[in-house]
Amino acid sequence: MEKQSRLLCSELCVQRRLYEVTLNCAILAWKDIQIAKKHTGRAIYGAVKAGSYCVPVCEIIAVQEKDDDTPCKNTGKWQKVPQSPADPCQHAFTVFYVERTRQHCWWCSNVTFHCSDHSLCLLWVQTIREQLALLTNRPKSLLVYINPYGGKQRGKQIYDHKVAPIFSRASISTDVIVTERANHARDHLKTEADLKKYDGVVCVGGDGMFSEIMHGLVSRTQQEAGVDENSMEETLMPCGLRIGIIPAGSTDCICYATVGSNDPVTSALHIIVGDSQAMDICSVHNEDRFLRYSVSLLGYGFYGDVLTDSERKRWMGPARYDISGVKTFLSHRYYEGTVSFLPAEGNLGSPRDKMQCRTGCSVCRQSSSDKLVSKNEDSVSDAECQDTWTVIRGKFLAINAASMSCACPRSPKGLSPSAHLADGTTDLILVRKCSRLDFLRHLLRHTNKDDQFDHSFVEVYRVKQFRFTPRYQECDSEVDLRESGVTGKRFLSQICREHRACGCMPSQSNWNCDGEILPHTAIQVRVHCQLIKLFARGIEEQQVFEDPYAHCAI
Ligand SMILES: Nc1ncnc2c1ncn2[C@@H]1O[C@H](COP(=O)(O)OP(=O)(O)OP(=O)(O)O)[C@@H](O)[C@H]1O
């Protein structure tokens, strides 16, 4: 058997009749190693037909020596390669790798190489393992929280059947905690978890569960760094551990917007290959009190009302959002108040830029970090920008701040298609009072390709900070000056100026903060650039999926 040791390269190449494993230090080539049939699907078949095939070794998940006495049971579809007496292939190893399928989904595929020489097989296995061990961005130990009640209550089942076997295949050790109550994961992360033991934290659940994990991790990091979360002026400390999301909720918006699908296996594979996607976080304060963090949508008016109504209909399951949506649309309520904001620098683009990348593909991430560098070089501190605050007063059907596209299966482009995950900004969308028909036209554009901002009653700004004060609280401050008694103050603050005679309650909505209702309507919001990292890579461009050479990662 001829062994060759040449070239430096990080690829495993398969060529027509000569199969070569090309790893970091050597190409090992043997003519008698065969791909075990074309049973793993069109990727390998296409590769053999096309004549050559190369993709980075970094998307190999694992390699396993195959015990020839045990028939391969991986998918149930596998057949052992028939062995002829003239060509006995008694030894084999299986490479597990990422295969891209449709709609941004990944699949764990495998291919088995057969060889007559046992020591050769072992050398391949050992060399591939050594190369995998060099990939230090891959997690080896994870802390997993499962919400057994999220979505259709299948979180535990999804983890046990779809995710745990691939983690184990990739030799990732896990500590699993099945939550027993709301905020169990957040509190555990904040106070008890021994985070030094782990390379990442994984949540199995929906957006609410992700929010718990994110709050726990961000708060813990600030505590350890001695940062006061109640102060709007403090610069928050970025978290060291990455977060993985295994989708098992009702909407799974954050997973969808960062990975491109809500498929648990795809998310597990992104965790295994050690992807990293930075993400901005908005802190929300009411005066000097920290309320919550937000990563996706802060919505007052329409989206606040939909959430408030849907919370009363939890028993309906995911259908509650549709019913509450229709009800809220028909009620057509508008709210008065003042929005003030600090616009982002011009080089960070505009929400009306043509959509290029929804979430930060590698190209976009690069350009974004370039912009961030230039921003730092300019040293434009928030303090220097204080005098550029813009103030808008009016009657609004909706005030939305989208820190990411908020794309989901219902709205494939999302609320703000060009919003970037990690550029330190949020897109502030103001929908002014308009007719029901106009508002319907605007809402429908979330579901098609038309420009949803192209209406006279819609304004959109890319901002770094914003504040909202509802009209009745503006009255409040005026009343404060005149009233000295606390009781009187509280009473009058509830009464709308125009309706003093009738004493009716002023019209007010709630803020929907990533699916949670905030207890205050007057809020101050500040975007913190790249505060956390996810095990994700943004939505890959479609060509990656359409390229026949990119279907498999070996
Ligand atoms: N063991 C538990 N019992 C009850 N509630 C829990 C438990 N664990 C977590 N929770 C809470 O359940 C809420 C909803 O969970 P989750 O986000 O996983 O599902 P969902 O609401 O169906 O999905 P989505 O948020 O994507 O719409 C979260 O806010 C979380 O705090």
PDBQT file of the ligand as one rigid body, heavy atoms in Angstrom, charges set to zero:
ROOT
HETATM    1  N1  LIG A 601     -40.997  24.293  33.894  1.00  0.00    +0.000 N 
HETATM    2  C1  LIG A 601     -41.656  25.383  33.517  1.00  0.00    +0.000 A 
HETATM    3  N2  LIG A 601     -42.950  25.548  33.859  1.00  0.00    +0.000 NA
HETATM    4  C2  LIG A 601     -43.646  26.609  33.450  1.00  0.00    +0.000 A 
HETATM    5  N3  LIG A 601     -43.132  27.606  32.695  1.00  0.00    +0.000 NA
HETATM    6  C3  LIG A 601     -41.850  27.500  32.324  1.00  0.00    +0.000 A 
HETATM    7  C4  LIG A 601     -41.057  26.389  32.701  1.00  0.00    +0.000 A 
HETATM    8  N4  LIG A 601     -39.825  26.540  32.185  1.00  0.00    +0.000 NA
HETATM    9  C5  LIG A 601     -39.841  27.706  31.507  1.00  0.00    +0.000 A 
HETATM   10  N5  LIG A 601     -41.048  28.289  31.591  1.00  0.00    +0.000 N 
HETATM   11  C6  LIG A 601     -41.516  29.548  30.977  1.00  0.00    +0.000 C 
HETATM   12  O1  LIG A 601     -42.360  29.241  29.872  1.00  0.00    +0.000 OA
HETATM   13  C7  LIG A 601     -42.410  30.383  29.025  1.00  0.00    +0.000 C 
HETATM   14  C8  LIG A 601     -42.680  29.980  27.596  1.00  0.00    +0.000 C 
HETATM   15  O2  LIG A 601     -41.696  29.096  27.181  1.00  0.00    +0.000 OA
HETATM   16  P1  LIG A 601     -41.100  28.988  25.721  1.00  0.00    +0.000 P 
HETATM   17  O3  LIG A 601     -40.612  30.270  25.237  1.00  0.00    +0.000 OA
HETATM   18  O4  LIG A 601     -40.121  27.871  25.789  1.00  0.00    +0.000 OA
HETATM   19  O5  LIG A 601     -42.343  28.491  24.845  1.00  0.00    +0.000 OA
HETATM   20  P2  LIG A 601     -43.433  29.278  23.991  1.00  0.00    +0.000 P 
HETATM   21  O6  LIG A 601     -43.907  30.472  24.702  1.00  0.00    +0.000 OA
HETATM   22  O7  LIG A 601     -44.443  28.264  23.618  1.00  0.00    +0.000 OA
HETATM   23  O8  LIG A 601     -42.629  29.648  22.676  1.00  0.00    +0.000 OA
HETATM   24  P3  LIG A 601     -42.320  31.078  22.026  1.00  0.00    +0.000 P 
HETATM   25  O9  LIG A 601     -41.731  31.907  23.137  1.00  0.00    +0.000 OA
HETATM   26  O10 LIG A 601     -41.351  30.787  20.937  1.00  0.00    +0.000 OA
HETATM   27  O11 LIG A 601     -43.634  31.586  21.538  1.00  0.00    +0.000 OA
HETATM   28  C9  LIG A 601     -41.080  31.064  29.182  1.00  0.00    +0.000 C 
HETATM   29  O12 LIG A 601     -41.292  32.426  29.436  1.00  0.00    +0.000 OA
HETATM   30  C10 LIG A 601     -40.427  30.385  30.385  1.00  0.00    +0.000 C 
HETATM   31  O13 LIG A 601     -40.031  31.343  31.343  1.00  0.00    +0.000 OA
ENDROOT
TORSDOF 0
